[in-house]
């Protein structure tokens, strides 16, 4: 049996298992399985590989993308660039880490808005936001981060309310937080949505539900929106290529 899986907490929102089970069925890979390894703390991570000797690779999701890097024996250039890993493969007893989030976001954004001219605002300061920042840098889009604390970003959420011109300046806003993710579908980033216009583009990395509260609120003020479902598929396909030795 060749086993794969997803590490994170919580995992009730994830489509990864459904995605890979469908792929295994389409490819008639009866000896492949995909499991959810829900763990709140990474102290269980090393034991996962010791107790599951046929485990070939895992995806990593929130909140572990940054902290899991310390367990890696080898970091792909993508991990070095981002400082976070979302795909791990065991090769010759060593754990190799990759980041497929940033090329997936980069491709999905280009598919949506082409060659964007302007600046971007990234909501959040975790592993996903770092992947977004690297992708935007490669696309030559200047980006700035918003966090609850000034020490973690360029702006705070409080600043967005006190200085509405900030939101008027950025016509591309990316939600790289888990806010709005199922089952907490009513939550959304705290920004002054009334300052959004038809010129704004809102990209939400969350893909479950398909239309998040962030997207709905943006639409009320004319903003164009996109969710993270295409990005999910793109990063998952790249993960599969890694696990099958094609990357």
ABEGO torsion letter per residue (X at the ends): XBBBBBBEOBAAABAAAAAAAAAAAAAGBAABBBBBBBBABAAAAAAAAAABAABABBBBBOAAAAAAAAABABBBAAAAAAGBBABBBBBGGBBBBBBAAAAAAAAAAAAAAEBBBEBBBBBEABAAAAAAAAAAAAAGBBBBBBBABAAABABBAAAAAABAAAAAABABBBBABABGBOABAABBBBBBAAABBAABBBBBABAOBABBAAAAAAAAAGBBBBBAAAAAAAAAAAAAAAAAGAX
